[in-house]
Amino acid sequence: MKSNNFEALGLSEPLLRALQDQHYETPTPIQEKSIPALIEKRDLLGIAQTGTGKTAAFSLPILHELADDWEPPAPKYPLSIILAPTRELAIQIGESIESLGRHLPVRHTVIFGGVSQKNQVKALQRGVDIVVATPGRLLDLMKQGHISLKHIWHFVLDEADRMLDMGFIHDVKKIIATLPKERQTLFFSATMPKTVSGLASTILRDPVRIEVTPQSTPVDRIAQSVYYAPSSEKKDLLTNILGDKAINKAIVFTRTKHRANRVAQQLDKVGISAAAIHGNKSQGARQKALKNFSSGEVRVLVATDIAARGIDIDSVSHVINFELPNIAEDYVHRIGRTARAGASGVAISLCEPSEQAYLRDIEKLMQHQLDVLGGQPAQHEPKPTKRGSRQSPNRRTKSKGYRGKPKKRTA
């Protein structure tokens, strides 16, 4: 029987009060299914996209248990560790824990790279119960002896597919190897490719499996369309689209950091306020861009896929794919930045001939054909470059004309 409030899930009074403060009355499906099992200390495998309420689904039971067993003076070592693939997602999780735990003595901190570790180390030295972290910085602080995971009760791996896709698999395995065997493990992923399911099977014990979709799928609430255009015409086409004053807040996605910078600069030149956000930007620059975009000071945020997950900004009216992603699932996460909180949204893609294969993959995944707003598909499309197929400039392979290592130069 479906519960109509959080009280029925067995949460403590301080948590119920915090939920009431934020006007949360009805649990989302993943919260309703996860929280009772997690309170019973079961491991969990959750398959859920952003926008389903999974952060609260794992934060509430962790806060519930920590507060129930908390006795002053609190230990200086962390009892819960939450791993996130990006700084933005880690910050967002930290903010959620802050608001949900406002009536509890539980302490937390967020650690990530791209900034000085000084304040993060100070927070760890004062003592925290929950650490939200990105893998690289966490490993750095572990190696320096600033943090130990020997006493962990709860281990959460959030956005596991994105974590592995970003190349964190070895870091994640190193972190897992330091955890105590007796712990509760929570594993969340939007998709479940073999690499992700293989990792899940090695770290979970008899998990509860919960699979949910957003309350409305992107197809339901997002008007999706495509322009066919050669690469040389995309810049002018994007400017014309953004000339519509009804587009008050838009995220434009590119595949590369360099392209994100160039597109933002080109928009600024024609009087359209824009800011770029990607992995090469400093944490301060990224937070400033997000703040200015959220407040409306900047109308367009130009982003790589680092912004497709873990960033929750209200009232994004349009998502524009300046370049289509070469992984169809990334398209879903991109367009999921609009149509938040039950609102409708618009997703427009600019497709050049070399991207038509990507478009077919996207339409197959979505089971939905995008409306064509302009242009015609090329009859003979170039073969697209697959992810990871480019040869590293530092890796030489034997081929015709290769004669082994070059001889040493002499002065």
HELIX and SHEET records of a PDB file:
HELIX    1   1 PHE A    6  LEU A    9  5                                   4    
HELIX    2   2 GLU A   13  ASP A   21  1                                   9    
HELIX    3   3 PRO A   29  ILE A   39  1                                  11    
HELIX    4   4 LYS A   54  ASP A   69  1                                  16    
HELIX    5   5 ARG A   87  LEU A  100  1                                  14    
HELIX    6   6 LYS A  118  ARG A  126  1                                   9    
HELIX    7   7 PRO A  135  LYS A  143  1                                   9    
HELIX    8   8 ALA A  160  ASP A  165  1                                   6    
HELIX    9   9 ILE A  169  ALA A  177  1                                   9    
HELIX   10  10 LYS A  194  ILE A  203  1                                  10    
HELIX   11  11 PRO A  218  ARG A  221  1                                   4    
HELIX   12  12 SER A  231  GLU A  233  5                                   3    
HELIX   13  13 LYS A  234  LEU A  242  1                                   9    
HELIX   14  14 LYS A  257  LYS A  269  1                                  13    
HELIX   15  15 GLN A  283  SER A  295  1                                  13    
HELIX   16  16 ASP A  305  ALA A  307  5                                   3    
HELIX   17  17 ALA A  328  ILE A  335  1                                   8    
HELIX   18  18 ARG A  340  GLY A  342  5                                   3    
HELIX   19  19 PRO A  353  GLU A  355  5                                   3    
HELIX   20  20 GLN A  356  MET A  366  1                                  11    
SHEET    1   A 7 HIS A 108  ILE A 111  0                                        
SHEET    2   A 7 ILE A 130  ALA A 133  1                                        
SHEET    3   A 7 SER A  80  LEU A  83  1                                        
SHEET    4   A 7 HIS A 154  LEU A 157  1                                        
SHEET    5   A 7 GLN A 184  SER A 189  1                                        
SHEET    6   A 7 LEU A  44  ILE A  47  1                                        
SHEET    7   A 7 VAL A 208  GLU A 211  1                                        
SHEET    1   B 7 ALA A 274  ILE A 277  0                                        
SHEET    2   B 7 VAL A 300  ALA A 303  1                                        
SHEET    3   B 7 ALA A 250  PHE A 253  1                                        
SHEET    4   B 7 HIS A 318  ASN A 321  1                                        
SHEET    5   B 7 GLY A 345  CYS A 351  1                                        
SHEET    6   B 7 ILE A 222  TYR A 228  1                                        
SHEET    7   B 7 ASP A 371  GLY A 374  1                                        
END                                                                             
